[in-house]
């Protein structure tokens, strides 16, 4: 039995470190006036201990944590 955390996107596709994902819904970024628009490509994601969250950087915001329910694998 493995303790590996399986992280999946909104369509059920498995995500791994370094994958690229696309935002499927406009998301307001807390603490900033930025909004991530639908279709924004996010490259080089990092998995966290929580299977519902990933860490990433975008052009506008560094050190962003996103919920996997709003992402699909690119």
N, C-alpha and C positions, 0 to 999 in steps of 0.2 A: 504494500500500500504506500502510495506516495503522498507527501505533504505539499506537493506542487500546487500553486494556486492557478486555476484556469480562468483567464480573463477573456470575455467575449464582447463583441460589439452589438449594436442594436439588431443585427440580422443573425446573430449567433456564430459569426466567424471568429475563430480564435485569434487573439492578439498576442504578439510577443514584443520584447524590447527592440526598439529600432524601427518598428513598423511605421508606415504613414497612414493617417486616418483623415477622413473628411467630416466636417461638422454638418449635421443634417437639419439644424434648426438655428435661427439667430439666437445667440446667447449673450446676455449682458454680463460683463466681467465685474464682479464685486470689487469695490475699492478704487475703481477707475471709471472714466467716462467712455471707455471702449465697448464696442459690441462686436463679437465674432460673428460674421455673416455666414449664412447658410452656404455651403460649398467651399468654405475655407479649408485648404490643405494644411495639415499639421504633420511635419516630418519628425522622425526620431523620437517617438514616444518612449517613456520609461514606465514600467509597471510598478505598482505600489503593493503594500501588504493587503490592501483592500481590493477585492476583485471588481468593485464598482467604480474605481477611480484610477486614472492614469496621470502622470506628470508630463508636461511638455513645455516647449517654448514656441511662441509665435513671433512674427515681426513686431507686433504691437506690445505684447506682454511677455515677460520672462518669468519662469517659475510658476507656470499656470497648472492648476489641477482641474481636470475635466471628468465628468461622469461618463461612463462608457455607453449609457443609454442614448446619448446625443451624438454618437460617433459611428461611422461605418468604415470598414477597412478600405483603403484606396487601392 
